[in-house]
Amino acid sequence: MASTELDVQHITTICDRTADRTGITGFTITDRPAVVHVRAPSTEAAGIFRAALSRVGYTVDRPLYFGRRDELTIRGWNNRGLTTRITALRDEINRLDATRRETAATAIDRLTTGRTTPDDALSDVIRELRDRVEHHTGLIAPTNPRTRPSDPDTVRLLRTARRLEQHITERIHRHAITADVAVHRYARYRPHTTHDLARAAAIHDAHLTARPKSPTSNPAPHTPGTDATPRAEAAASVAARAFPTTPHDATTADSGIADRATPPTPSTSDIKRANR
């Protein structure tokens, strides 16, 4: 009978995503009572898997079986590793809260210098954002709620880490919507003014219209005939692909975001005022 101490689904997803990123093929995962074994195709691949699993809080041994160094044994959770990861997750949440304007600016710059479409620019920027986040926090992947470690401290740490992962996913979605507003507003403004003014106005609009609503604010009415709903859905789809295996429902990421009705085409004076 498989142990509820370890999260085999989570281990499998971490290994699958690590293999996809590094080109590793031919590994196997075996669930045994109280342990999980990972057989990698090479010693180098075993080291890569071990690093990825350790980053998210597992205790990973690399026993020597008849001279083989390509098998890993996962026996439990490392509370010190979980605590370190929680600190990294909190740092990333603070960084994401402070950098939505930068993400919008990067998306516009990618659009104007890379000769790409707005949707492609958005996808590239959000993918790079995800990679940067996971470089600092370890991979974010779904977890099995039936996993019940015996150590109460481990249970508490895992609960905290999972909650912070959900907060990060929500913020990635918000970055995607902010960048989406920015690139499409820039495309609308640019024919009527200079690049610098259009860029500044688009970033300004994106920061305001995609920010979380206050608890007492009323939802902005949807303007018929605008592209607010499909564009929000498109941005949420891009963000969901950034974390394709995250259990958090992508639709909830928009629950605190203002409606993004397309504005009327502004005059140059309007854009200059927005830039002040």
SEKOL-141997 format. One record per residue (C-alpha): residue number from 1; residue in three letters; x, y, z. Coordinates in nm, 3 decimals, always signed. Example, Ala and Ser with C-alpha at 12.3 -4.5 7.8 and 13.67 -1.06 7.14 Angstrom:
<pts>
<pt margu="1" tortor="ALA" x="+1.230" y="-0.450" z="+0.780"/>
<pt margu="2" tortor="SER" x="+1.367" y="-0.106" z="+0.714"/>
</pts>
This chain:
<pts>
<pt margu="1" tortor="MET" x="+0.000" y="+0.000" z="+0.000"/>
<pt margu="2" tortor="ALA" x="+0.134" y="+0.343" z="-0.092"/>
<pt margu="3" tortor="SER" x="+0.225" y="+0.577" z="+0.187"/>
<pt margu="4" tortor="THR" x="+0.031" y="+0.897" z="+0.250"/>
<pt margu="5" tortor="GLU" x="+0.351" y="+1.052" z="+0.385"/>
<pt margu="6" tortor="LEU" x="+0.471" y="+1.141" z="+0.034"/>
<pt margu="7" tortor="ASP" x="+0.294" y="+1.307" z="-0.257"/>
<pt margu="8" tortor="VAL" x="+0.359" y="+1.075" z="-0.552"/>
<pt margu="9" tortor="GLN" x="+0.150" y="+1.289" z="-0.788"/>
<pt margu="10" tortor="HIS" x="+0.359" y="+1.593" z="-0.697"/>
<pt margu="11" tortor="ILE" x="+0.686" y="+1.402" z="-0.734"/>
<pt margu="12" tortor="THR" x="+0.580" y="+1.275" z="-1.076"/>
<pt margu="13" tortor="THR" x="+0.486" y="+1.623" z="-1.198"/>
<pt margu="14" tortor="ILE" x="+0.813" y="+1.774" z="-1.074"/>
<pt margu="15" tortor="CYS" x="+1.009" y="+1.504" z="-1.257"/>
<pt margu="16" tortor="ASP" x="+0.797" y="+1.537" z="-1.574"/>
<pt margu="17" tortor="ARG" x="+0.844" y="+1.915" z="-1.592"/>
<pt margu="18" tortor="THR" x="+1.214" y="+1.886" z="-1.513"/>
<pt margu="19" tortor="ALA" x="+1.251" y="+1.628" z="-1.789"/>
<pt margu="20" tortor="ASP" x="+1.063" y="+1.851" z="-2.036"/>
<pt margu="21" tortor="ARG" x="+1.291" y="+2.144" z="-1.960"/>
<pt margu="22" tortor="THR" x="+1.615" y="+1.948" z="-1.979"/>
<pt margu="23" tortor="GLY" x="+1.536" y="+1.691" z="-2.249"/>
<pt margu="24" tortor="ILE" x="+1.562" y="+1.391" z="-2.016"/>
<pt margu="25" tortor="THR" x="+1.382" y="+1.076" z="-2.136"/>
<pt margu="26" tortor="GLY" x="+1.344" y="+0.723" z="-2.008"/>
<pt margu="27" tortor="PHE" x="+1.301" y="+0.768" z="-1.632"/>
<pt margu="28" tortor="THR" x="+1.069" y="+0.565" z="-1.409"/>
<pt margu="29" tortor="ILE" x="+0.897" y="+0.634" z="-1.076"/>
<pt margu="30" tortor="THR" x="+0.804" y="+0.352" z="-0.837"/>
<pt margu="31" tortor="ASP" x="+0.582" y="+0.404" z="-0.534"/>
<pt margu="32" tortor="ARG" x="+0.677" y="+0.176" z="-0.244"/>
<pt margu="33" tortor="PRO" x="+0.554" y="+0.168" z="+0.115"/>
<pt margu="34" tortor="ALA" x="+0.707" y="+0.470" z="+0.291"/>
<pt margu="35" tortor="VAL" x="+0.940" y="+0.558" z="-0.003"/>
<pt margu="36" tortor="VAL" x="+0.935" y="+0.658" z="-0.369"/>
<pt margu="37" tortor="HIS" x="+1.210" y="+0.548" z="-0.608"/>
<pt margu="38" tortor="VAL" x="+1.310" y="+0.747" z="-0.916"/>
<pt margu="39" tortor="ARG" x="+1.528" y="+0.566" z="-1.172"/>
<pt margu="40" tortor="ALA" x="+1.697" y="+0.814" z="-1.404"/>
<pt margu="41" tortor="PRO" x="+1.857" y="+0.730" z="-1.739"/>
<pt margu="42" tortor="SER" x="+2.197" y="+0.858" z="-1.627"/>
<pt margu="43" tortor="THR" x="+2.394" y="+0.982" z="-1.330"/>
<pt margu="44" tortor="GLU" x="+2.369" y="+1.337" z="-1.459"/>
<pt margu="45" tortor="ALA" x="+1.991" y="+1.311" z="-1.494"/>
<pt margu="46" tortor="ALA" x="+1.964" y="+1.174" z="-1.140"/>
<pt margu="47" tortor="GLY" x="+2.150" y="+1.479" z="-1.012"/>
<pt margu="48" tortor="ILE" x="+1.912" y="+1.711" z="-1.199"/>
<pt margu="49" tortor="PHE" x="+1.605" y="+1.534" z="-1.057"/>
<pt margu="50" tortor="ARG" x="+1.753" y="+1.538" z="-0.709"/>
<pt margu="51" tortor="ALA" x="+1.811" y="+1.913" z="-0.722"/>
<pt margu="52" tortor="ALA" x="+1.456" y="+1.982" z="-0.845"/>
<pt margu="53" tortor="LEU" x="+1.295" y="+1.761" z="-0.579"/>
<pt margu="54" tortor="SER" x="+1.512" y="+1.899" z="-0.299"/>
<pt margu="55" tortor="ARG" x="+1.419" y="+2.256" z="-0.400"/>
<pt margu="56" tortor="VAL" x="+1.053" y="+2.187" z="-0.323"/>
<pt margu="57" tortor="GLY" x="+1.121" y="+2.030" z="+0.016"/>
<pt margu="58" tortor="TYR" x="+1.178" y="+1.656" z="-0.024"/>
<pt margu="59" tortor="THR" x="+1.446" y="+1.453" z="+0.148"/>
<pt margu="60" tortor="VAL" x="+1.621" y="+1.280" z="-0.143"/>
<pt margu="61" tortor="ASP" x="+1.887" y="+1.013" z="-0.096"/>
<pt margu="62" tortor="ARG" x="+2.113" y="+0.880" z="-0.365"/>
<pt margu="63" tortor="PRO" x="+2.206" y="+0.528" z="-0.250"/>
<pt margu="64" tortor="LEU" x="+2.482" y="+0.330" z="-0.416"/>
<pt margu="65" tortor="TYR" x="+2.346" y="+0.007" z="-0.563"/>
<pt margu="66" tortor="PHE" x="+2.620" y="-0.210" z="-0.709"/>
<pt margu="67" tortor="GLY" x="+2.801" y="+0.093" z="-0.841"/>
<pt margu="68" tortor="ARG" x="+2.485" y="+0.259" z="-0.982"/>
<pt margu="69" tortor="ARG" x="+2.426" y="+0.628" z="-0.913"/>
<pt margu="70" tortor="ASP" x="+2.117" y="+0.680" z="-1.127"/>
<pt margu="71" tortor="GLU" x="+1.850" y="+0.596" z="-0.867"/>
<pt margu="72" tortor="LEU" x="+1.699" y="+0.830" z="-0.610"/>
<pt margu="73" tortor="THR" x="+1.511" y="+0.737" z="-0.295"/>
<pt margu="74" tortor="ILE" x="+1.262" y="+0.989" z="-0.155"/>
<pt margu="75" tortor="ARG" x="+1.189" y="+0.910" z="+0.208"/>
<pt margu="76" tortor="GLY" x="+1.010" y="+1.214" z="+0.341"/>
<pt margu="77" tortor="TRP" x="+1.007" y="+1.590" z="+0.378"/>
<pt margu="78" tortor="ASN" x="+1.285" y="+1.823" z="+0.483"/>
<pt margu="79" tortor="ASN" x="+1.144" y="+2.089" z="+0.715"/>
<pt margu="80" tortor="ARG" x="+1.450" y="+2.308" z="+0.678"/>
<pt margu="81" tortor="GLY" x="+1.414" y="+2.290" z="+0.301"/>
<pt margu="82" tortor="LEU" x="+1.044" y="+2.374" z="+0.324"/>
<pt margu="83" tortor="THR" x="+1.120" y="+2.673" z="+0.545"/>
<pt margu="84" tortor="THR" x="+1.378" y="+2.800" z="+0.296"/>
<pt margu="85" tortor="ARG" x="+1.131" y="+2.759" z="+0.014"/>
<pt margu="86" tortor="ILE" x="+0.859" y="+2.946" z="+0.202"/>
<pt margu="87" tortor="THR" x="+1.097" y="+3.240" z="+0.240"/>
<pt margu="88" tortor="ALA" x="+1.168" y="+3.231" z="-0.135"/>
<pt margu="89" tortor="LEU" x="+0.796" y="+3.216" z="-0.217"/>
<pt margu="90" tortor="ARG" x="+0.725" y="+3.520" z="+0.001"/>
<pt margu="91" tortor="ASP" x="+1.010" y="+3.711" z="-0.160"/>
<pt margu="92" tortor="GLU" x="+0.868" y="+3.636" z="-0.504"/>
<pt margu="93" tortor="ILE" x="+0.520" y="+3.750" z="-0.401"/>
<pt margu="94" tortor="ASN" x="+0.665" y="+4.084" z="-0.292"/>
<pt margu="95" tortor="ARG" x="+0.864" y="+4.111" z="-0.614"/>
<pt margu="96" tortor="LEU" x="+0.560" y="+4.033" z="-0.828"/>
<pt margu="97" tortor="ASP" x="+0.352" y="+4.290" z="-0.643"/>
<pt margu="98" tortor="ALA" x="+0.610" y="+4.556" z="-0.722"/>
<pt margu="99" tortor="THR" x="+0.681" y="+4.478" z="-1.088"/>
<pt margu="100" tortor="ARG" x="+0.355" y="+4.475" z="-1.284"/>
<pt margu="101" tortor="ARG" x="+0.454" y="+4.798" z="-1.461"/>
<pt margu="102" tortor="GLU" x="+0.786" y="+4.643" z="-1.558"/>
<pt margu="103" tortor="THR" x="+0.610" y="+4.339" z="-1.706"/>
<pt margu="104" tortor="ALA" x="+0.383" y="+4.566" z="-1.909"/>
<pt margu="105" tortor="ALA" x="+0.682" y="+4.766" z="-2.033"/>
<pt margu="106" tortor="THR" x="+0.870" y="+4.449" z="-2.128"/>
<pt margu="107" tortor="ALA" x="+0.571" y="+4.323" z="-2.326"/>
<pt margu="108" tortor="ILE" x="+0.545" y="+4.651" z="-2.520"/>
<pt margu="109" tortor="ASP" x="+0.919" y="+4.655" z="-2.587"/>
<pt margu="110" tortor="ARG" x="+0.903" y="+4.296" z="-2.710"/>
<pt margu="111" tortor="LEU" x="+0.617" y="+4.392" z="-2.939"/>
<pt margu="112" tortor="THR" x="+0.794" y="+4.695" z="-3.085"/>
<pt margu="113" tortor="THR" x="+1.144" y="+4.550" z="-3.121"/>
<pt margu="114" tortor="GLY" x="+1.076" y="+4.184" z="-3.195"/>
<pt margu="115" tortor="ARG" x="+0.841" y="+4.221" z="-3.490"/>
<pt margu="116" tortor="THR" x="+0.590" y="+3.991" z="-3.325"/>
<pt margu="117" tortor="THR" x="+0.216" y="+3.995" z="-3.258"/>
<pt margu="118" tortor="PRO" x="+0.071" y="+4.124" z="-2.928"/>
<pt margu="119" tortor="ASP" x="-0.035" y="+3.772" z="-2.826"/>
<pt margu="120" tortor="ASP" x="+0.308" y="+3.626" z="-2.902"/>
<pt margu="121" tortor="ALA" x="+0.480" y="+3.906" z="-2.711"/>
<pt margu="122" tortor="LEU" x="+0.250" y="+3.843" z="-2.414"/>
<pt margu="123" tortor="SER" x="+0.315" y="+3.467" z="-2.419"/>
<pt margu="124" tortor="ASP" x="+0.692" y="+3.514" z="-2.432"/>
<pt margu="125" tortor="VAL" x="+0.698" y="+3.763" z="-2.146"/>
<pt margu="126" tortor="ILE" x="+0.477" y="+3.554" z="-1.916"/>
<pt margu="127" tortor="ARG" x="+0.673" y="+3.237" z="-1.989"/>
<pt margu="128" tortor="GLU" x="+0.996" y="+3.417" z="-1.902"/>
<pt margu="129" tortor="LEU" x="+0.834" y="+3.555" z="-1.587"/>
<pt margu="130" tortor="ARG" x="+0.730" y="+3.204" z="-1.482"/>
<pt margu="131" tortor="ASP" x="+1.080" y="+3.071" z="-1.545"/>
<pt margu="132" tortor="ARG" x="+1.231" y="+3.349" z="-1.336"/>
<pt margu="133" tortor="VAL" x="+0.991" y="+3.287" z="-1.049"/>
<pt margu="134" tortor="GLU" x="+1.051" y="+2.913" z="-1.049"/>
<pt margu="135" tortor="HIS" x="+1.426" y="+2.965" z="-1.069"/>
<pt margu="136" tortor="HIS" x="+1.402" y="+3.122" z="-0.723"/>
<pt margu="137" tortor="THR" x="+1.120" y="+2.915" z="-0.568"/>
<pt margu="138" tortor="GLY" x="+1.143" y="+2.572" z="-0.726"/>
<pt margu="139" tortor="LEU" x="+0.880" y="+2.431" z="-0.960"/>
<pt margu="140" tortor="ILE" x="+0.515" y="+2.503" z="-0.882"/>
<pt margu="141" tortor="ALA" x="+0.302" y="+2.192" z="-0.935"/>
<pt margu="142" tortor="PRO" x="-0.028" y="+2.043" z="-0.813"/>
<pt margu="143" tortor="THR" x="-0.038" y="+1.857" z="-0.485"/>
<pt margu="144" tortor="ASN" x="-0.248" y="+1.572" z="-0.353"/>
<pt margu="145" tortor="PRO" x="-0.470" y="+1.692" z="-0.066"/>
<pt margu="146" tortor="ARG" x="-0.472" y="+1.337" z="+0.076"/>
<pt margu="147" tortor="THR" x="-0.102" y="+1.359" z="+0.155"/>
<pt margu="148" tortor="ARG" x="-0.072" y="+1.356" z="+0.535"/>
<pt margu="149" tortor="PRO" x="+0.283" y="+1.368" z="+0.675"/>
<pt margu="150" tortor="SER" x="+0.308" y="+1.239" z="+1.030"/>
<pt margu="151" tortor="ASP" x="+0.508" y="+1.539" z="+1.153"/>
<pt margu="152" tortor="PRO" x="+0.269" y="+1.826" z="+1.244"/>
<pt margu="153" tortor="ASP" x="+0.541" y="+2.081" z="+1.166"/>
<pt margu="154" tortor="THR" x="+0.569" y="+1.940" z="+0.814"/>
<pt margu="155" tortor="VAL" x="+0.192" y="+1.960" z="+0.772"/>
<pt margu="156" tortor="ARG" x="+0.196" y="+2.325" z="+0.876"/>
<pt margu="157" tortor="LEU" x="+0.487" y="+2.409" z="+0.645"/>
<pt margu="158" tortor="LEU" x="+0.328" y="+2.232" z="+0.348"/>
<pt margu="159" tortor="ARG" x="-0.001" y="+2.414" z="+0.404"/>
<pt margu="160" tortor="THR" x="+0.183" y="+2.746" z="+0.409"/>
<pt margu="161" tortor="ALA" x="+0.384" y="+2.664" z="+0.095"/>
<pt margu="162" tortor="ARG" x="+0.072" y="+2.560" z="-0.097"/>
<pt margu="163" tortor="ARG" x="-0.111" y="+2.877" z="+0.000"/>
<pt margu="164" tortor="LEU" x="+0.185" y="+3.089" z="-0.115"/>
<pt margu="165" tortor="GLU" x="+0.202" y="+2.897" z="-0.443"/>
<pt margu="166" tortor="GLN" x="-0.161" y="+2.987" z="-0.506"/>
<pt margu="167" tortor="HIS" x="-0.088" y="+3.353" z="-0.434"/>
<pt margu="168" tortor="ILE" x="+0.200" y="+3.344" z="-0.683"/>
<pt margu="169" tortor="THR" x="-0.023" y="+3.186" z="-0.948"/>
<pt margu="170" tortor="GLU" x="-0.282" y="+3.459" z="-0.898"/>
<pt margu="171" tortor="ARG" x="-0.017" y="+3.726" z="-0.934"/>
<pt margu="172" tortor="ILE" x="+0.118" y="+3.570" z="-1.252"/>
<pt margu="173" tortor="HIS" x="-0.236" y="+3.590" z="-1.390"/>
<pt margu="174" tortor="ARG" x="-0.258" y="+3.955" z="-1.290"/>
<pt margu="175" tortor="HIS" x="+0.076" y="+4.025" z="-1.461"/>
<pt margu="176" tortor="ALA" x="-0.060" y="+3.859" z="-1.775"/>
<pt margu="177" tortor="ILE" x="-0.371" y="+4.077" z="-1.775"/>
<pt margu="178" tortor="THR" x="-0.167" y="+4.391" z="-1.709"/>
<pt margu="179" tortor="ALA" x="+0.069" y="+4.311" z="-1.997"/>
<pt margu="180" tortor="ASP" x="-0.225" y="+4.225" z="-2.221"/>
<pt margu="181" tortor="VAL" x="-0.392" y="+4.560" z="-2.156"/>
<pt margu="182" tortor="ALA" x="-0.063" y="+4.738" z="-2.218"/>
<pt margu="183" tortor="VAL" x="+0.023" y="+4.583" z="-2.555"/>
<pt margu="184" tortor="HIS" x="-0.325" y="+4.632" z="-2.696"/>
<pt margu="185" tortor="ARG" x="-0.360" y="+4.988" z="-2.566"/>
<pt margu="186" tortor="TYR" x="-0.017" y="+5.066" z="-2.711"/>
<pt margu="187" tortor="ALA" x="-0.128" y="+4.933" z="-3.051"/>
<pt margu="188" tortor="ARG" x="-0.438" y="+5.155" z="-3.027"/>
<pt margu="189" tortor="TYR" x="-0.251" y="+5.469" z="-2.917"/>
<pt margu="190" tortor="ARG" x="+0.058" y="+5.447" z="-3.137"/>
<pt margu="191" tortor="PRO" x="-0.100" y="+5.573" z="-3.466"/>
<pt margu="192" tortor="HIS" x="-0.199" y="+5.896" z="-3.288"/>
<pt margu="193" tortor="THR" x="+0.122" y="+5.990" z="-3.106"/>
<pt margu="194" tortor="THR" x="+0.489" y="+5.910" z="-3.054"/>
<pt margu="195" tortor="HIS" x="+0.623" y="+5.576" z="-2.934"/>
<pt margu="196" tortor="ASP" x="+0.728" y="+5.714" z="-2.594"/>
<pt margu="197" tortor="LEU" x="+0.392" y="+5.879" z="-2.523"/>
<pt margu="198" tortor="ALA" x="+0.193" y="+5.578" z="-2.642"/>
<pt margu="199" tortor="ARG" x="+0.411" y="+5.344" z="-2.434"/>
<pt margu="200" tortor="ALA" x="+0.378" y="+5.555" z="-2.120"/>
<pt margu="201" tortor="ALA" x="+0.000" y="+5.594" z="-2.159"/>
<pt margu="202" tortor="ALA" x="-0.049" y="+5.222" z="-2.224"/>
<pt margu="203" tortor="ILE" x="+0.151" y="+5.126" z="-1.913"/>
<pt margu="204" tortor="HIS" x="-0.039" y="+5.383" z="-1.708"/>
<pt margu="205" tortor="ASP" x="-0.375" y="+5.248" z="-1.827"/>
<pt margu="206" tortor="ALA" x="-0.271" y="+4.887" z="-1.771"/>
<pt margu="207" tortor="HIS" x="-0.158" y="+4.954" z="-1.416"/>
<pt margu="208" tortor="LEU" x="-0.489" y="+5.124" z="-1.331"/>
<pt margu="209" tortor="THR" x="-0.738" y="+4.900" z="-1.511"/>
<pt margu="210" tortor="ALA" x="-0.579" y="+4.567" z="-1.414"/>
<pt margu="211" tortor="ARG" x="-0.521" y="+4.647" z="-1.048"/>
<pt margu="212" tortor="PRO" x="-0.720" y="+4.465" z="-0.778"/>
<pt margu="213" tortor="LYS" x="-1.044" y="+4.632" z="-0.682"/>
<pt margu="214" tortor="SER" x="-1.090" y="+4.764" z="-0.330"/>
<pt margu="215" tortor="PRO" x="-1.330" y="+4.559" z="-0.117"/>
<pt margu="216" tortor="THR" x="-1.589" y="+4.839" z="-0.125"/>
<pt margu="217" tortor="SER" x="-1.572" y="+4.924" z="-0.493"/>
<pt margu="218" tortor="ASN" x="-1.847" y="+4.830" z="-0.734"/>
<pt margu="219" tortor="PRO" x="-1.765" y="+4.635" z="-1.050"/>
<pt margu="220" tortor="ALA" x="-1.717" y="+4.855" z="-1.353"/>
<pt margu="221" tortor="PRO" x="-2.002" y="+4.802" z="-1.600"/>
<pt margu="222" tortor="HIS" x="-1.917" y="+4.610" z="-1.911"/>
<pt margu="223" tortor="THR" x="-1.940" y="+4.821" z="-2.225"/>
<pt margu="224" tortor="PRO" x="-2.128" y="+4.633" z="-2.500"/>
<pt margu="225" tortor="GLY" x="-1.927" y="+4.573" z="-2.812"/>
<pt margu="226" tortor="THR" x="-1.588" y="+4.594" z="-2.643"/>
<pt margu="227" tortor="ASP" x="-1.325" y="+4.322" z="-2.631"/>
<pt margu="228" tortor="ALA" x="-1.282" y="+4.333" z="-2.252"/>
<pt margu="229" tortor="THR" x="-1.417" y="+3.984" z="-2.181"/>
<pt margu="230" tortor="PRO" x="-1.241" y="+3.792" z="-2.462"/>
<pt margu="231" tortor="ARG" x="-0.916" y="+3.979" z="-2.403"/>
<pt margu="232" tortor="ALA" x="-0.929" y="+3.903" z="-2.030"/>
<pt margu="233" tortor="GLU" x="-0.998" y="+3.539" z="-2.113"/>
<pt margu="234" tortor="ALA" x="-0.705" y="+3.535" z="-2.356"/>
<pt margu="235" tortor="ALA" x="-0.469" y="+3.679" z="-2.097"/>
<pt margu="236" tortor="ALA" x="-0.591" y="+3.432" z="-1.834"/>
<pt margu="237" tortor="SER" x="-0.532" y="+3.151" z="-2.083"/>
<pt margu="238" tortor="VAL" x="-0.173" y="+3.264" z="-2.136"/>
<pt margu="239" tortor="ALA" x="-0.118" y="+3.276" z="-1.760"/>
<pt margu="240" tortor="ALA" x="-0.274" y="+2.933" z="-1.715"/>
<pt margu="241" tortor="ARG" x="-0.035" y="+2.790" z="-1.974"/>
<pt margu="242" tortor="ALA" x="+0.252" y="+2.938" z="-1.775"/>
<pt margu="243" tortor="PHE" x="+0.155" y="+2.704" z="-1.490"/>
<pt margu="244" tortor="PRO" x="-0.020" y="+2.430" z="-1.689"/>
<pt margu="245" tortor="THR" x="-0.041" y="+2.186" z="-1.398"/>
<pt margu="246" tortor="THR" x="-0.131" y="+2.424" z="-1.117"/>
<pt margu="247" tortor="PRO" x="-0.451" y="+2.309" z="-0.943"/>
<pt margu="248" tortor="HIS" x="-0.566" y="+2.664" z="-0.877"/>
<pt margu="249" tortor="ASP" x="-0.858" y="+2.752" z="-1.104"/>
<pt margu="250" tortor="ALA" x="-0.740" y="+3.014" z="-1.353"/>
<pt margu="251" tortor="THR" x="-1.083" y="+3.179" z="-1.359"/>
<pt margu="252" tortor="THR" x="-1.046" y="+3.297" z="-1.001"/>
<pt margu="253" tortor="ALA" x="-0.747" y="+3.507" z="-1.093"/>
<pt margu="254" tortor="ASP" x="-0.975" y="+3.762" z="-1.257"/>
<pt margu="255" tortor="SER" x="-1.214" y="+3.788" z="-0.964"/>
<pt margu="256" tortor="GLY" x="-1.049" y="+4.101" z="-0.823"/>
<pt margu="257" tortor="ILE" x="-0.951" y="+4.271" z="-1.146"/>
<pt margu="258" tortor="ALA" x="-1.132" y="+4.568" z="-1.291"/>
<pt margu="259" tortor="ASP" x="-1.323" y="+4.534" z="-1.617"/>
<pt margu="260" tortor="ARG" x="-1.101" y="+4.619" z="-1.912"/>
<pt margu="261" tortor="ALA" x="-1.340" y="+4.781" z="-2.158"/>
<pt margu="262" tortor="THR" x="-1.158" y="+4.923" z="-2.460"/>
<pt margu="263" tortor="PRO" x="-1.146" y="+5.304" z="-2.432"/>
<pt margu="264" tortor="PRO" x="-1.228" y="+5.547" z="-2.708"/>
<pt margu="265" tortor="THR" x="-0.932" y="+5.651" z="-2.918"/>
<pt margu="266" tortor="PRO" x="-0.759" y="+5.927" z="-2.720"/>
<pt margu="267" tortor="SER" x="-0.634" y="+6.257" z="-2.845"/>
<pt margu="268" tortor="THR" x="-0.267" y="+6.348" z="-2.818"/>
<pt margu="269" tortor="SER" x="-0.350" y="+6.586" z="-2.532"/>
<pt margu="270" tortor="ASP" x="-0.522" y="+6.302" z="-2.344"/>
<pt margu="271" tortor="ILE" x="-0.213" y="+6.085" z="-2.379"/>
<pt margu="272" tortor="LYS" x="+0.015" y="+6.366" z="-2.262"/>
<pt margu="273" tortor="ARG" x="-0.202" y="+6.414" z="-1.954"/>
<pt margu="274" tortor="ALA" x="-0.182" y="+6.041" z="-1.878"/>
<pt margu="275" tortor="ASN" x="+0.194" y="+6.065" z="-1.898"/>
<pt margu="276" tortor="ARG" x="+0.217" y="+6.333" z="-1.629"/>
</pts>
